Amino acid sequence: MMSMRHGNAHNAIAKVCEALESLCLKVISTSITAVASGIVHNMFIETEGMHGAQTIKEMIQTHSAISM
């Protein structure tokens, strides 16, 4: 399960999806909720060959820092 809060929703979801695709992560399901400060994006993701959520989190953060 991955959950993110975006203060500025403009293109944020598209960038997240691009990052997940480039990391070969499969999105099982997703939900998006509007809140006063932006959006909350919850996703169930799946991958093969990696161990643990921390590894996935580090990969996404590293990729996002490079891409954005």
C-alpha positions, 0 to 999 in steps of 0.5 A: 500500500502506498499513500501520498498527499499532494498539495498541488494536484496538477500533473502529480498523478501522471508523474507518479504513474510514470515513476511506477511504470519506469520502476516496473511496479504494477498498480493493483488498485487506486483511489483518489480523494479530494481534501482541502489542501489538495488530494490524497492518492492511495494505491496498492502496488505489486512487484517481483524481486524486491523485498520490503516496502522501504526498498520500494519507497526509496526507489520511488523517492529517488526516481521522483527527485530525478524526474521532477 
